[in-house]
Each structure stands twice: as C-alpha cells, then as structure tokens.
Amino acid sequence: MKFKPANNIQDLQYFGEFGGVNPSISDSSTYTFLSAKTMFDTFEGNADGCYLYSRHSSPSNLYLGEALAAMEGTETATVTASGMGAITPVLLQLCTSGEHIVSSRTIYGGTYAFLKNFAPRMGIATSFVDITKLDRVEAAITSKTKVLYCESVSNPLLEVADIKNLAQLAKKHGLKLVVDNTFSPLSVSPAKLGADVVIHSLTKFINGSSDTVGGVVCGSQDFIDQLRNVNDGAAMLLGSTMDSLRSASVLKNLRTLHIRMQQHSHNAMYLATQFEKDGLRTVYPGLKSHPSHSLFKSMMNDKYGFGGMMTIDVGSLEKANELMELMQECNLGYLAVSLGFYKTLFSAPGSSTSSEIPEDEQAEMGLSDGLIRFSIGLDADIERTYKMMKKCMIELNILETELV
C-alpha cells in the first residue's frame, strides 16, 4: 500500500482542554507534581504523561512532534527552535571525538559551515562528496565513519539523493543515514525509503508563512529518547527548545501543507517548463532534462509534485542582482533568503545562503555567480506571473525581445 502522508496528518485528532477544535496551548515553563516521587520518576523518564520543564518537553511540542512523525512515518519526533537546532544535536548525538561523517557537498550553507568549521573543534571530521555518485560515497567511508548525511533535494543545486541505495550503503557499513527533507515535505518520505533520521527546518514549507523559526527531528523512539535524555541528550542539553506558542502555530499551518505543496509544485513546474523553452539554463527535478528526474519520480508520493524550488542561471551576479531587484519592484516576489512563503522568494545563493562555502568549492560543485534560486509562491495565475517575469528578463537583455 502506498504511503499517504497527508492522510496521516488528517487522521490526527486533538481536543482542547475545554473541547476546543485546536489543542490547548501549554503556556508554562515548569509543571507541578502532587508527589515528590512522581517528580523523581519524571526526571528518570519513567512517568508517562507527566511534564517536568518545557526545555525537556511540553504538551504543545509533543502534539506537533506527533503530527510530524505521522507525516514522515517514524515512531516519534522532537521539535526544536530552528532547523540548525535540529541538525546539530543529531550529528553531535551520533558522533564523538575522533569519528567521521560523509556528507553531500551541496547542502545548506549553515550545515556546511557547522561540519567544515565547527565540528572539527570537537574532533569530528567530514568528507564532502557528490552524493549522486554512490561509488564516491562508499569510497569516502572509513572505519571511523558514523553518519551519512544528505538532503533529499539539495540546497541550492537541487541534486536528488538516491535515498534507498544510500540507506542500503549505510546499513552495509553500520552507519546512520540522516536526511534533511526540508525542500520536499510530503513529496518524498525518506524514512519509508530507509533513512534512520529525517530532519526539517519547519521555518520553510511546513509552516509556510515566514513568521516562525523551527525544526524537527523524526526518528525511532530510542533515538529521540537519547536526544531528550536529561543527562547526555544533545537536544536537551544544548537547549534548542521550541516555544509552545510557536508549536501551536506551526501545527495549525501543517493542516494545509498538502494544499500548499500541490500549488507550489504546480507553479514551479509551469515556470520551469516555460523558462527552459525560452532557452534559460533551468534546473527543476520535474523537468526531463534534470539528471535525476526519473529517480525523483521513483521516490515521490502521489499528488505533491516535484516541489517549489527551482533555479535559473542568468550568466553573472550583476545580471542576477538586477533581475531580482526589478522583479521585486514589479511585485513578483521578494529578494530574500528562505523558502516556502506564499509569495515567491529569490536570492543568489553564492552570495547569500551558500556564502559560507568558499568560492573555489562553489565553482567545483557548479554553483555559478549567475545562479538565482527561486522558492515559487502560491500565485493563483501563474501564467500572468510568467509573462511579467519574462518582461523583466527582456528589459534586462537576459532574453531577447520576441518578434511579433
């Protein structure tokens, strides 16, 4: 039977304290106990349904975590105050001094900076590889390797990871496969393809309104318990706790994720198809020209398409900046980082979200100066949007004027 993540979200039913259709928000940092023994048992993790302190857990965070675990098909999940607040505890929980990570070379700049610049302070080394070449991934594995890390669809080059075969490779070598699924919620379900841990930045598509920063780690009950352990759990001790009010807000927005992802994907597919016809160098997993188009199709769940992220290359950073500024002036979106907003967002990743990656490494991985990353919005009339974008490109001589 095919996995249907939106059904799992829809089937969750929560009642508020007074019968509300939304669960009550636990607006408390600490919780009382009727007996000292129950407090002790809760500290030890042996008191189901009891809450100790909101850095450890809260009812609102557990509601959201349960919903996201259902979406990804994992046993449980824990939510965090940011996407990086999810990524870093996972890697620090799985690795210690003297150990090694094999990571995709094209990942979010913050993750890259953590692995390249910060983790070595704790004796954790990382090899960055082309995740689409399984032989190179395996060649990078050593006796010290503990984790394979990748993004389902990479930021910003939109390379697609072969999660099923990476999972088999991880199992063969006794490693944990950690997958950041931020770019492809609902479209791809990494845990169902064999990933051990699935991470999201909730800031992006899942919340969808660019008003909240958050993250989530989805995995086995055993691993999430390790992260939350009061004595040595990285999520607990590093303190990247999501606020209950924010959890409640994200949970409400999660209910419309399936509708939004369908529209994001529909609009991105239309624009990518048109831009490619116009002769622009366009990268989008839904295009047959994408090297991993067939792979993505083999992994994707029904209905949610190829996601809302696409790139075009306009030749130079100067042209990219001119185009983005003009599109913003024409109310086609915002010159801004991040993704998943109802309006289109665009940025030049080489000088923004991937600026942590040295220029020579950007060139090696194909991250050119003229690359523009688009997070396509929920525009109701995408044909109108396309015509307006094309007009901007003609004005800047990125595209030639059409002959009448």
Salt bridges, closest charged atoms under 4 A:
ASP41 OD2 - LYS37 NZ 2.82
GLU72 OE2 - HIS200 NE2 2.56
GLU99 OE2 - LYS146 NZ 3.92
ASP130 OD2 - ARG105 NH2 3.58
ASP130 OD2 - LYS133 NZ 3.38
GLU138 OE2 - LYS172 NZ 2.75
GLU138 OE2 - HIS173 NE2 2.84
GLU159 OE2 - ARG105 NH2 2.90
ASP278 OD1 - LYS390 NZ 3.26
ASP302 OD2 - LYS2 NZ 3.41
ASP313 OD2 - ARG281 NH1 3.16
GLU322 OE1 - LYS319 NZ 3.83
GLU361 OE2 - LYS116 NZ 2.98
GLU402 OE2 - LYS390 NZ 2.36
